Amino acid sequence: MKGLLRNTLYNAFAIYLMSQLLPGVKVYGGIPTLIIGGFVLTILLVLLKPVLNLLALPLNLVTLGMFSFVVNIVIFYLLTVLVIGITISSFTFPGYSYAGFVIPKIYVNTLFAFILVAFLQSTTVTFLDWLSNNK
């Protein structure tokens, strides 16, 4: 039970962080929507991800594990379907320039927005878990 609560809070924080960093991730409804989204994401990751990984095992073997990102994308798509207040859509990165280092303006379509969100969520939750285990 404690692990479920911890993962719910980690996922809620990850959703909040993504909504602040990426203009394509919108959370309507404030903290209750974040908590519900974190809980739904935790349940999807605990119950549905192993089943999808098992179904995608042949493709995962052929692509040497790269297909597991598609499973995460499906999980996030289901999150946006189940939780009405969370949306992930295409956006335009305005670009960035600092000390001669230039990142040009980039259009990110919906598929790559889901890929970016899945990567950032995974990284954020892994970092938070590492942080809590290294007290």
C-alpha positions in Angstrom: 0.0 0.0 0.0 2.9 2.3 0.9 4.5 1.6 -2.5 1.3 2.4 -4.4 0.9 5.7 -2.6 4.6 6.6 -3.2 4.3 5.7 -6.9 1.1 7.7 -7.2 2.8 10.8 -5.8 5.9 10.3 -8.0 3.7 9.9 -11.1 1.6 13.0 -10.1 4.8 15.0 -9.6 6.1 13.8 -13.0 2.9 14.8 -14.7 3.1 18.2 -13.0 6.7 18.6 -14.1 5.9 17.7 -17.7 3.0 20.2 -17.7 5.4 22.9 -16.6 8.2 22.0 -19.1 6.3 21.0 -22.2 3.7 23.3 -23.7 1.8 20.3 -25.2 1.0 18.8 -21.9 -2.0 20.4 -20.2 -3.5 19.6 -16.8 -7.0 21.0 -16.2 -8.4 20.8 -12.7 -5.4 21.4 -10.5 -4.1 19.1 -7.7 -7.1 16.7 -7.7 -6.6 16.0 -11.4 -2.8 15.5 -10.8 -3.5 13.0 -8.0 -6.1 11.1 -10.0 -3.8 11.1 -13.0 -0.9 9.8 -10.9 -3.1 7.1 -9.5 -4.5 6.0 -12.9 -1.0 6.1 -14.3 0.3 3.9 -11.5 -2.5 1.4 -11.9 -1.9 1.3 -15.7 1.8 0.7 -15.2 1.2 -2.0 -12.6 -1.6 -3.9 -14.2 -1.5 -3.2 -18.0 2.2 -2.7 -18.7 3.3 -6.3 -18.0 0.5 -7.6 -20.2 1.5 -5.3 -23.0 5.1 -6.2 -22.6 4.3 -9.9 -22.8 2.2 -9.3 -26.0 5.0 -7.2 -27.5 7.8 -9.6 -26.6 8.5 -10.8 -30.1 8.8 -7.2 -31.4 10.9 -6.4 -28.4 13.3 -9.2 -29.2 13.5 -8.2 -32.8 14.2 -4.5 -32.0 16.4 -5.3 -29.0 14.1 -3.7 -26.5 13.4 -0.5 -28.4 9.7 -1.4 -28.8 9.2 -1.0 -25.1 8.8 2.8 -25.7 5.7 2.0 -27.7 4.2 0.3 -24.7 4.8 3.4 -22.6 3.3 5.5 -25.4 0.1 3.3 -25.3 0.0 3.7 -21.5 0.1 7.5 -21.8 -2.5 7.5 -24.5 -4.8 5.4 -22.3 -4.1 7.9 -19.5 -5.3 10.8 -21.6 -8.4 8.8 -22.5 -9.2 7.8 -19.0 -8.4 11.1 -17.2 -10.3 13.9 -19.0 -8.3 16.7 -17.4 -4.9 15.6 -18.9 -4.2 16.2 -22.5 -1.0 15.7 -24.6 -0.9 17.4 -28.0 1.5 18.7 -30.6 3.4 21.8 -29.9 6.2 24.0 -31.2 9.4 24.4 -29.3 10.3 28.1 -29.7 14.1 27.5 -29.8 16.9 28.4 -27.5 20.2 30.2 -27.8 22.9 30.6 -25.2 26.6 31.5 -25.7 26.7 30.5 -29.3 24.8 27.3 -28.8 21.6 27.4 -30.8 18.6 25.0 -30.8 16.3 26.0 -33.7 12.5 26.3 -33.6 11.1 22.7 -33.7 7.6 21.5 -34.4 6.8 18.4 -32.3 3.9 16.4 -33.6 1.6 14.4 -31.3 3.5 11.1 -31.6 6.8 12.6 -30.7 5.0 14.5 -27.9 3.9 11.2 -26.4 7.5 9.8 -26.9 8.9 12.8 -25.1 6.4 12.6 -22.3 7.0 8.8 -21.8 10.8 9.5 -21.6 10.5 12.4 -19.2 8.1 10.5 -16.9 10.4 7.5 -16.8 13.4 9.6 -16.1 11.6 11.7 -13.4 10.2 8.7 -11.6 13.5 6.8 -11.7 15.3 9.9 -10.4 12.8 10.3 -7.5 13.0 6.6 -6.6 16.8 6.9 -6.6 16.7 10.0 -4.5 14.4 8.3 -1.9 16.5 5.2 -1.7 19.8 7.2 -1.1 18.9 8.8 2.2 
